[in-house]
Amino acid sequence: MLADRTTERRLNIPLLSPIGRVFLAFLATAGRLTLFAGASVSHCVRAPFYPRLIGHQMIEIGYYSLPVVGLTAIFTGMVLALQSYTGFSRFNAESAIALVVVLSVTRELGPVLAGLMVAGRIGAAMAAEIGTMRVTEQVDALTTLSANPFKYLVAPRLIAGTLMLPVLVLIADIIGVFGGYLIGVYKLGFNPANYLSQTWDVLETQDVVSGLVKAAVYGFLIALMGCYHGYHSKGGAQGVGQATTNAVVSSSILILSFNYVITALFFGV
C-alpha cells in the first residue's frame, strides 16, 4: 500500500508542477503589472506635467490613427447594412436595418474595432520605442539625469491614449453610420429621410456614452500594455520584438475582456 502511494505521488508531481509554475508566473506578472499601473497613474495626476510630450502623443495616437480607424468604420457600417438586409429580408423586417447599424456601431463595433486598430498601430509603436530605449540603456540615462521615466515616458502616453481614443471612436461612429446610410440609400433603395429619421429615433444618449466610456478604458489599456512591455523588455532586438508582440496580444485580449464587463455594467439585466 505504501509503495502504491509513493508511485502515485511520483506520477502526480510532474503533472502538477508545470501548472504550478505557470500559475505562479501569472501571479508574478499580475503583481508587476498592478504596481506598474499604480505608479503610472500616480504620475499622471501629479505635477510636473509635460504638455509638449502629451500634445505630441495626442497627435500620434489621434490624428495619425484617423485614416485606418475611418476606413475600418466605414467598411464595417457598409458590410453591416448589407448583412442585415440579407437576414432581415427573409422576415420582411428591412426597416430595422437602420436600428441595427446605429446601435451596433455606437455600442460595440465602433469602440472595439477602433481599439483593436489602435492597439495594432500605437501599442506596438509604444512597446518598440520604449523597449529600444530600455535595451540601449536610455531609460537608465533618464534616471541618471534625474528625469523620472514614468513621468517622461509613460504618463504622457497614458493621458493621450485615454483622451484621444474616445475622440477617434466618436468620429468612427459617425463614419460607420454614414457607411450604412450609403448602402441603405444608394444600394438598397431606402428613402434617405426615412433612414435618417429611424436612425435618430432609436439612438439614445446611453448608447453613445457607453461606447465613449469603453473607448477611454481601451485607450488606457493600450497605452498601459505598450509601456509596460516596452519598459520591461530585455535581450536586445529579439526582446524588443517579443515585447511588441506581447503588447498587441495583451491589449487585444484586455479590450475584448473589458468589452464584456462594461457592456454588462451598462446594459446587463
N, C-alpha and C positions, 0 to 999 in steps of 0.2 A: 504493500500500500504506500509506504514512504517513497519507494523508488518511482512509483507511478506519479505521485505528486511532484517529485523533483523533475521528472521528464516533462510534465505538463507546464511547470514554470519555465523551463528552458525553451519550450516551444512558444510560450506566450510573450516572453520578454522581447525577442527580436521583432515580433509583430507590433508590439505596443510602443517600443522605443522610437521608431520614426514618427509615429503620430504625436508622441510627446514632444519630440524635438520641433516639429512643425508648429505645434500649439504654443510652445514657449517662445519660438521665434516670432510668431504672430503677436503675442503679448508684448514682447520687447519692442517690436516695430510700432505697435499701437501706442505704447508709452512714449517712445521718442517723438512720434507724430503729435501726440497731445501736448507734450512740453514745447515742441516747436511751434504749434499753433498758438498756444498761450503766450509765448514770448513774442510772436509776430503780432498778435492782436494788441498786446500791451504797447508795443512800439507804434502801432497805427494811431493810437489815441493820445500819445504823449508827445510833447514838443522835445526837440525841434522837428519841424517838418521841412521837406524839400519840394516846394511847389514845382520847380522846373522838372525834377525827375518824375513827379506824379503826372504832370502835363504830358511829358514825353511818353510815358506808359499808356496814358489815356488815348493818345493818338495811335500808338502801336496796336493796342487792343481794339479800339473802337473804329477809327477811320480806316485802317488798313485791312480790317476784317470785314468791312461792309460789303465788298463785292462778292465774296464767297458766301456770306450769310444771305445776301439778297438773292443770288442765283438759287441757292438751296430753297429759300422760302417760296419764290415764285413758281418753281417747278413742282414743289410739294403741293401748293394750292391747286395748280392745274391738274396734277395727277389725282389728287383727292376728289376734285369735281368730276373727273371722268369716271373714276371707280365708283363713286357714289351714284352717279347716273346709271351705271351698268347694273348695280344691285337694286336700286330703288325702282327702276323701270319695270321690274318684274312684279312689283306690288302697286304700281300706279301711284308712287309716292315721290315723284320727281320734285315736288315743291319743297321737300325737306333738304335739298342739296345745299342751299344757302346756309341753313342752320348747321348742317354737319361741317361744312367748310369753316365757318367762322368760329365755332366752338372748338373744333379740333385744332385749328391753328393757334388760337389765343391761349387755350388751356394747356395743350400738350406739345404739338408738333413744333410750334414756334420756339418755345424755350428749350426743348430737348435737342432739336436738330441744331439750333444756333449754338447751344452749349457744346455739343459734340464737335462741330466745326471749329469753334474757337479753341477747344481742347487740343485738337489735332494741330492747329496752327500756332497758337500762343503758348499752350502748355509745353509743347516740345521746344519752342524757342527759348522759353524761360529756363527750362532744365538744361538745355545745351549751353546757354550763355553763362549761367551761374556755375554749372558743372565745369566748364572750361576755366573759369576764374578760380575754382577750388583746386583743380589739379595743377594749375600753373602757379598756385600759391598767391594769387592776387587777393583772395579773401583774407589770408593771413597778413598781407601787406596793409589792408584796410585797418585791421585791428592794431597793427603796429603804429599806424598814423593816427590812432585814437578816433577812427571813424567806425561806428558800430555797424557791422554787416547787416544786421536785421533792420536797422533804421535806414541804411543807404540802399540796400538791395531788395529786401523782402517787403517792407512796409509800402513803398510806392506801388509795387505790383499788386499787392492785395487791395489797396484802396482803389486803384484804377480798374482792376477786374470787377470789384463789387459795384462800382458806379457805372461802368460802361456797358456791361452785358445787358442790363435792363434797357438801355437805350437801343442797343442792337436788336433786342427781342421786340421792342415796340415797333421799330422800323420793319422787322421781319414779319410781324403780324399784319401790318398794312400791306406789304408786298404780297404776302401769301394770300390774303383775302382778295387782293386785286387779281392775282393769278386765277383764282377760282371764278371771279367775275368775268374775266376774259373768256374762259372756256364756256361758262354758263350762257353768256350772251352771244358770242360770235361763233361758237361751235354747236351748242345745244339748242340755241334759238330762244332763250328766255327773254322776257321783256326786261330791259335794263332798270326801269323804275321799280318794277315789282321785285326784282332780285335785290336791289339796294334796300328797299323797304323791309323785306324779310330779314336781311342781314342785320339791319339796325334794330328791328323789333326784338329779335331773340338775344342780342348781345346785352349782357349785364356788366356792371362795374366789377363784380366779383370775378368774372371770367378773365378780364384784363389784369386785375390786381394779382390774382393767383399766378398768372404767367410771369409777371414782373418780379414777384417775390421769389419764384423759382429761379429766375434769371440772376438775381442778386446772389442767391445761395450758390448757384453754379459758377458764377464769376469768382466768388471767394474760393470755392473748392479747386477750380482750375489753377488759379494763381498759387494757392497753398501747395498743391501737389507738385506743380512745376518748380517752385522754390525749394520745397523740401527735398525732392530727389536730386535736384542740382546741387544743393548745399551739402548733401551727404554723399555725393559721388566720389569715387576714388578709382585708381587703377589706370589713369591715362585716358587715351582716346576710347578704348573699349569701355571703360567705366562711364564716360560721358554718354556714349551711345546707349548703354544699358539704362542709365538714368533717364534719358529721353524717352525710351520705350516705356519704362515704368510710369513716368509722369502721365503719358497719354492713356495708358491702360487703366491706371488707378483713377484718373479723373473721369473717364468714361463710365467705369463701374459705379463710382460715387454719384455721378449725375443720375444714372438710372435708378439707383437705390433711393436717393433723396427725392426723386420724382414721385415715387410711390408714397413716401412719408408725407410730403407736402400736399399731395393730392388727397390723401386720407384726412389730413387736417382741415382742408378747405371744403371737401365735398363728401367726406366719409359719412356714412349713415350711423 
